[in-house]
Amino acid sequence: MTAESIAGTGFTLEDFADDIVEVWPENYEVFSLFAMHQTQWRTGMGGPAGLDYNTLYTTMTLMQFDAEKQIDLLADIRVMEAAALTEIHRKKD
């Protein structure tokens, strides 16, 4: 990312993390599904509690994944969801 690539957006380079994270090809499908649902968190008084699985099921159906594939993707989504919740609720000192 360069200053030129974000010119006019209101962001600066400092607004973005320095670490480049690569997604392995075998994880791209589930990463994409997770990223598509980044605004679909169920929240409570303590903040985000988990993803809204109804939207996941709808998306996977629209993408025409069979039942076995959906089960595999949901298992991976749960791992990502747990890691995200740990980070979201981590106490910042």
N, C-alpha and C positions, 0 to 999 in steps of 0.2 A: 504494500500500500504506500502510496506517495501523497504528498500534499496536493499535487495536481489532481490526483484521482478523486479526492474528496472536496475539492474546491467548490464553494457555493453551497455546501451541505449544512454549514453551521458547526461542523465537527473539526477538531484538530487531531493531529497524529497522536497526541497524548490521551485522547479519548479511547484509544484502542489498545488492547493488550499487545505486548511485544512478542509474546510467545506464539509461534506458528504451530498449529495443531493439525496434523495430517490424519485423515480418516482412512483406515485400511479398506481396500476394496470389498472384503467380505463383511465389513460393518457399514458400508455406505447406505444400504437399503434401510436398515433400522435407524441409522443416524438421521436420514432424510425424513423418515416417518416421525421420529421424535422432534425434529426441528419444525416440522409442519404444525406441531401441536404446542409450540412454545407459549402460546397465549391461552391454553386450555387447562389451566390449573384450577382445581377446587381449593377454595380458601376458607379459612375459619378465623377465629379470633387470634390464633397464633401465626397466621400467615398461610402460605401454601401447604396443603395437606396431601396432595396427590393429583395426578392427572385425571381429567374427565375421560373415563374409558369409553363412554358412549360415542364420543367424537372419533376415538381411535377405531372402534368397530365400524363406524360409518365409512371412514377413509379407507380402511382395508377392504371393505366390501366394494366400494367404488373402484378400487385398484384391482379388483377381481382376484384377490388372494384366496386360495382354497383354505379350508378349515385347518389343515395341518400347518400350513405356512403362517396363518394367523396365530396359532398357538405358539409357534417358534418365535415369531416377532414379539408377542406379548411377554414372553419370558425375558427376552433381551430388553424390552422397554422397561420392565420392572427393575432391572439392574440399573439402567440409566436413571430412572425416576428416583430410586433410592439414593444414588450418588448425588443427584441434583438436590434432593431435599437435605441431605447431609450438609452440602455446601451452603444452601440457602439459609439454613438455620444455625450454621456455625457461628459461634460468638466471636464477634470482631473486637479485638482489644484496642 
